[in-house]
Every structure is written in structure tokens, then in C-alpha cells.
Amino acid sequence: MTILPKILYVFRALPIFIPRAFFSTLQGVVNAFLWNYRRPRIKFPVLSRRIEGGGLGVPDFAKYSRAVHVAAMIVCLGYASRPQWAVMEATTLTPHDLRVLLWVPPPNRPRGMFTSLFATTTLSLRIWDSMFLKISGTGPVSRAAPLRMFQYILPHFNAQCWATKGVFNLCQLTDKCGVLEFASVQSKFHLQDSYFLSYCQLRSYLRSQGFAAFYSIHKPPLTLIESLGVSQLLPKGLISIGLNAIMKDRELPLWRYHSAWEKDLKRSIEPELWAAVFRRDVGVSRNATLLETSRKVVYRWYWTPDKTSKFASSSSSVCWRCSSQTGTYMHIWWQCPLLIPFWTMVVEFATAVVGTPIPMDPGFILVGLGGPKLTRQQSRMTFHIMSTALLLIAQRWKSDTVPSMGLLKTYMTRDRTYDSRAKEFLSVTPPKQDPWELWDIYLVKQCVHGGVNRPVDGEEASVSEVNR
Ligand SMILES: [Zn+2]
């Protein structure tokens, strides 16, 4: 979305806290444009998640506004290549260090020390504090916290002594199970016994903050922002890093479509399996229509006769294709007797193209759940074939016609041409394992065997043709 950078600039430059009502209005205007002034059938919290989080990446402006300020604070964590404004801010705070103060809980920071900061930096700091529990992987005390932070909290704590032994951050005193015992710390960093009192101070404070309790549940690695705080490096894409921290969609919530698919497929679907489906969809195709169709099927966006008849009494619940069975979601997309020959041919075709047996499994074909072990290249090509088949079915919604294999191949050829032209004229770099290589190999094999007709544009199978 090209307007996003312009809006982000305003968010970053405005030194005032933007009220929630403004975001509601802005989001309403943009959403109305995106959905052509109709009410979206999918909830906004689903759509605004990242592609790999199960959404469609629709911008959530309220979260973006916070992300730009979190990104500004990440800039302050960096050591080298900081912009001029960050260097100036650091100078005004001397002898204090913003890279340390960012990790200090607000009540423990010296009072009145931030009055010299720019208004935008003060706002960024306020938002950083409000987002801190999402930034930190271990609650109010982050593992990335520099030990110098404890000089503001613990009386007589001397971080310099620890620094002389090479201990700079709290994460060096922890492992996957929590805070290390003193004996382990002592042998790891060659400490004298005199460090024991300082260690006990630290440990006691962490216990008072519930650090151990939180740790025992999650056993978290450092979050990306915490890693940047430790390394003091500044990569590109800081706003995305800030946004990912705020979105906090590492854990997949249970949406209504999850349970609906479990019921239809008669199996339980673990969150990891859903996560694998969504990970597969990242950058899978340049054709946005394919991803949109695939996601609409997953979200159960389409209104089937069975569903429509429940809120429109005049509407029939019978399948419009076979006119004999109830048009449930599974029937319309998979079980309809007129569709089964089409899906059988699609599966045979996919098996021939990717060179691995593709099972006749609705969970894999309609949603992408499970399936055989495929390489990334095979997985992407399978996605192309299945989502094109879904698109063809969706284009014949409320119609008794069934798409033909010729039309599917025509669509595939069109997409292949589009991608090769994009590569040629727009200097688009193809993915490392380009799925179209499999398609090209398939076409060469077909030429060698000489048995397949070229697909004909507009080729269509009617119900009578499929019935034959
Ligand atoms: Zn039917």
C-alpha cells in the first residue's frame, strides 16, 4: 500500500498522542475503500494479522502508529550508525545512557531527567514503556537488560565489577531453565567469592518481579528486539520489527474457522499444523488472486446454499450443481459427485508435475494441512495448482458448470508467462527454488512423449460433459 509510508511519516513526526477515535475513522475510510463500501465477512483482527500469522496483512494503523515509536527507541539501542537525532538525544542525557534507561522500569528511573528530550522522543519512550511486556520475553525484567540497569534499582550494586569479568547483560546469567546457580556463574566467568552478595541481590530482585515464575512457563529465547538490545546492531526494517513485537501473533488464537474445519475434516488440527499452512503462504506466488482465493476458502468466506438458507428462508439449501444433496461447505468444494472427477484429474495432474504422489485428501488440497513431505519448490507448485483449481470453482459460483483441466492448464500457462515477464521486464528476482522449473520440466516431458494437447483458452466442461 503506497500510502502507508506517508501515513507512517506523520505518525513519527507528530509529537502528540493520537487519540483512538482518529484511528477508528482512518481505519474505517481505508477498509471501506478496500471492501468497496461493503461489510467485510472476515473479522478485522484476522485480516490484520501477518500472512504467516494467518491473516492477509491489512494495515492496522493504530498498531503501526505504535510500531514507528518502538522503532525509534530501537534506534536508540544501537551503538554504531545511529542517526543524528539519536546521537543528540544521547548527549543531552549524559552521564546517563538511554540504552540502559530503556530497560529500567519507569518508577526506578531518575525523576525529571527526560525533560531535555525532544517531544517526539518523549512520546516514543512513553509508547515503548506501554508496550514493554510485548517487547520483553520475560515480563517486566527483560533478559536483555544490561547489568548497569540494576544500579538504578539495587543499592550499592556495582555493574562495573561484573563488566570486568565480561558480564554485561542479564541473559549471560541465565540459561533455558532460568537464572544460573552461583556455582555455575562462578565457574563460567571465573568469579571470586566476593561476587556472591551482588549475585544474591540480583537473584532476590528477579524473584520479587516474578522472573522465575514467568521463565518456568515459557522458557523463552530472546525476542528480536532484545537480541538487538544485546548486540546493539541496527538492521533494516525496524518498523516491521516493532510491528511484529506489538502484533504478538506468535501464538495462534482459535478462530471459528479452525473448529469448523476440524468438524468437517473429522480430525483435530494442532496449532502447529495451522502455522505450517500459513508459513507456506509467505511469498508463495506473485499472483495475489491465488493467495486471496486460497485464504477465502480457508476462512470459509464463501456462502454456500446450506448457509444462505439459514438466514434467507426463500433460498434453497440444495447444491446448485447436482441438485440432489445439501450444499454444505464440504459438499460445494469437495464432496459434490460432479466435482469428484475434476479433483481426481487435478490430483493426477499435480502428481505428474511435482513428481511425488499427491493424496486425495481434502485437508491438504483445500486448506494445505499435512500432506506428503514436499520440498519448498514442490510445495509452491502444488499451491499454484490447487489454488488455481479453487479459483476456477469459485468463478463458477452458483453455476452448474464444472471447470475443465484444459482451463486449469491455460491459467497455469498464463501465470507462468506473467512471472517470466515480470522477471524479464521488472527485474524481479525469482525465488531460489523457482516452482516454475517443475512446470517447465513437466512441459518438456509432455513434448518428448508428445501426448498432450496444448490447452485451449476458454475450454470449459459442462455438467453433461463431466457426466459422460
Ligand atoms: Zn452437489
Boltz pocket constraint, residues with backbone or C-beta under 6 A from the ligand:
constraints:
  - pocket:
      binder: B
      contacts: [[A, 319], [A, 320], [A, 321], [A, 322], [A, 323], [A, 324], [A, 325], [A, 331], [A, 335], [A, 336], [A, 337], [A, 338]]
      max_distance: 6.0
